Amino acid sequence: MSETPPPVRLVVLYGGQSAEHDVSRVSAAHVLRAVDTTRYQVDPVAITPDGRWLRSESTVAALAAGAHTLPEALDASGTDLSPQDTVAPVRADQQVVVLPLLHGPRGEDGTVQGLLELADVAYVGSGVLGSAANMDKVMSKVVAAAAGLPIVRHLAVRDVEVDDALVARVGQELGWPVFVKPANMGSSVGVTRADDPASLHEALALATSFDEWAVVEEAVSAREIEVGVIGNESPRASVPGEIVPTHEFYDYEDKYLDGAAEMVIPADLPPAVAEQARELAVLAFKALRCDGLARVDFFYEEGGRGLLFNEINTMPGFTPFSMFPSLWAATGLPYPELIDELVRLALARHAHRAPHRRQR
């Protein structure tokens, strides 16, 4: 009688080196509370703000004592590891899947995904190209426009290009007000509104403190509609949801500190618009080379241009109360089953790509 294969080793990476380090630690705590430890050998690994990889013994001990003992945010301390050792299988017959619950640069932008490709290990989420293209708000808009998606008017700005001529161009081409965002950042970190040339200079200084590229967008009077997508070659979309911010726009404080922003699921949309949002979300997912999961965000200009593509988040917030899991719960895929499905998709993609890796 053959020996039963060991459970999948699920390496949960969290923390990271971006401004979203703490957000990641919260997401990871909720995931570990939900995973079925009879199906997975869970290995929590923290990445510190200075780039060290650590096995979190305190998290392992909490899991052994019961998931209810886990803190609200996982501890980013433990024993030093090399990235290679982190993802290596303990046994030759054991499947390994890495769940990189990392938000922002050096985690969601293709850097960690490249490391995992070199390690030849299955991982949840988009690959190097999809992660990098979607992390960069400038490049994602270029690809989205080429794919025929409707987008807002915008300008890409590099830090060395910020001068009075650039500010004048913004006023002429986009008008006032505008929103300024770091090109490579999430969770609305560094996003501000500018109403005139002086405030635009300030907004660009803030945005380019996070990244050398920024995007300046026209301000639109619109509702914020979000759609979850999961899958590989045959992605499927959730019901649309709507964010109703309490601040002037859906900023970091409204998302994570005040917690007052309202999520409406499903969004109160005409059936034709809801279906169009799902279709556009799948189109964006495919065009921008996503795999596994993504949250696709739109502006909805009622009585105007309709749905406008905003951006894709390839590793959205992942607590049970975050928009992405909530969208899927409303679509019939509860949180624990969503995690299982993402692990399954990671293994399927890794197996599908195996012949291509051998031929290189």
Secondary structure, 3 states (H helix, E strand, C coil): CCCCCCCEEEEEEEECCCCCHHHHHHHHHHHHHHCCCCCEEEEEEEECCCCCEEECHHHHHHHHHCHHHCCCCCCCCCEEECHHHHHCCCCCCCCEEEEECCCCCCCCCCHHHHHHHHCCCEECCCCHHHHHHHHEHHHHHHHHHHCCCCECCEEEEEHHHCCHHHHHHHHHHCCCCEEEEECECCCCCCCEEECCHHHHHHHHHHHHHHCCEEEEEECCCCEEEEEEEEECCCCEECCCEEEECCCCCCCHHHHHHCCCCEEECCCCCCHHHHHHHHHHHHHHHHHCCCCEEEEEEEEEECCCCEEEEEEEECCCCCCCCCHHHHHHHHHCCCHHHHHHHHHHHHHHHHHHHHHHHHCC
